[in-house]
Amino acid sequence: MMATVAGVALLSALFTFVPWLHAHGLYMRDAVRVDGQWWRIVTAMWVHLSWKHWLVDVAAATGLLLLTGREARPRDMLAVLVICGVVAQIAMLRIASIGWYGGLSGALHGLALWGGLRLLQAPGLSRVIGVVMCVAVLVKVWTEQSWLAAIVFDPSWNFGIVRAAHAAGAVAGLACWVLQEWWSNRRR
């Protein structure tokens, strides 16, 4: 588990603090759509806009991985994190107002919902944690109302918060859970 946490922290640190990786990893809509730089769809989740942004996302990832790790394998959690991040980037290709993006927040919303749903299936305290995680993600996505404003400038961060990424990540997390449940029931 700690190797997964360290891997997420290290990969995002490299893309955040190494200038060449930062410049070539950041999601830039025109670079993807016009210039064909498709790798940005995969790398943008690892790029952060400041050390504070990186630290908050790594702390959230650590907490989610440790909480969900009670009922899930590290490779499954990492797969869901990456899938949700990629889905969030693909969703942003459809929103013209989002010209650039970086960060794990979309992927983390998906991991949180998926992890909460996994914990709901466990007994005891894990189930309570699962309820709290699911409710927290759903309430946050609902109150952000990304369908009204996909991106909102936040002066405390000094950049726009891409709320659409949060919603897309949460939908992807739900889809990952549904597919995983379908697959496991199909194999029985």
N, C-alpha and C positions, 0 to 999 in steps of 0.2 A: 504494500500500500504506500509506504513512504517513497518507494522508487517512482511510483506514478505521480505523487505530489511533487517530488523533486524534478521529474521530467517536465511537467507542466510549467513549473517555475523557471526552469532553465531555458526551455524553448522560448517561452514568452520574454524572458530577459534578453536573450540573444536578438530576437526580432525588435525589441524595444530600444536597446541600448547600443547595438552595433549599427552605425549610420547607414551602411549599404543595405543591410537586411531590412531596416526600417523603411528606407525609401522604396525598395523593390517589393516589400511585403504588404504595405498598406493597400487597402481596397481603394481603388480610384475608378469610378464608373467608366469614364472615357477610356482609360487604359485597358480595361477589360473588354468593353463593347466595341471600341473602335480599333485599338491596337492589338487585340487578341491576347492580352496578358492574363490568360485564364488562371494562372497559378495564384493570383491575388485573391481568388475566391477561397483558396485553401489557407493562405498565409495570413490574411488580414486579422483573423481572430487572435493571432499571437502577437500582433503589433499593438503597442499602447502609446498613448499620446503624452504621457508624463510618468515620472517615477511614482507619483501618488496613484495614478490610474492603474499602473502595473501592480502596485502593492495591494490595492483594494481588490482587484480581480484575482490575484494569486491567493489572498487570504480567503476570499469567497470560495474559490476552487478547492482550497485545502479543507475548509469546513464541510463543503458538500461531499467531497471524496471520503472524508473520514466518517461522516454521518451515514452515507449510503453504503460505505464499505462493510457495514454490519450485515448487509443482505445481498451484496453484489460483488462480483469479481472485478479486480482492477481493470482488466482488459475490456470488460463490458462497459464499465464507466468511461474509460478513455474513448472507446468507439462511439458511445452516445455523445460525449462532449464534442468530438470531431464532426460527427454527422450533423448535430444541431448547429454547430458553427458554420459548416458549409451550406446547410439549408438557409440559414439566416442571410448569408452572403448572396445566394442565388435569389432569394426573395427581394433583396435590395436592388438587384438589377432591374426590377420592374418599377422601382420608385425613382422617378427622375430627380426629385428634390434631394436625394442622398448622393452627393458627388464623391464623398470619401468616407471611410470608416476604419476603425481599428478597435480591437478589444475583445475580451472573452464574454462580455455581458449577455449577448444573444445565446451563445452556447451554454452559459451557466444557467440561464432561465430554463433551457431545455433539460439540462442535467438535473436541476432541482425538481422539476415536475416528474421526470422519469424516476428519479430516486425516491421521491415522495410516494409515488404509486407502488414502487417496489417495496418500500417499508410498510405500506398499508397492508400488505399480504403477510406480514410477520406478526407474531404475537407480542403482547406486552408493550413495553416502552417504545419499541421500534414502530409499532402501529401509531402511537400518539405522535411521535416525531414525523411520521409520514403524513398524518392529517395536517399538522402544522405547516409542513413544507408545501403541500398541495394548496392549501388555503392561501398561504402567503404568496405563492406565484400567481394564482388566479386573481386574487385581490389586486396585486401590484399591476398585472397586465390590464385588468379592467379599469383601474383608476388612472393609468397612464393614457388610456384611450388613443392608442397609436393610429387607429383608423381615422381620427380627426386631425392629428398632427404627427407625422412620422418621425420628425426630428424637432427637438425643443432645446434652445440654448439655455445652458445652466451656468450662471455667473460664478458659482462656487467651483466649478470644474474649468471654466473658461473655454468650453467647447460645447457643441450640441450633443445632447443625449439622443441616440437613435432608438427611440422607443419601438419602432417597427421591428428592430432586431430582437428585442425582448419578446414580442408577441410571436414572431416567426420561430424563434428558438423554442418557446414553450409549446407551440403546435408541433414542432419536430420532435420534442421530447415525448409528447403524448403519442405521436405516431410510432416512435421507436418502441414504446411500451406495448402498444396494441400489437405491433408486428411480432414482438418477442413473445407475447402471450399466445398469439395465434400459432406461432412456430412451435412453441413448447407443447401446446395442446394437440397440435397436429401429430407430433411425434409419439404421443401416448397411445 
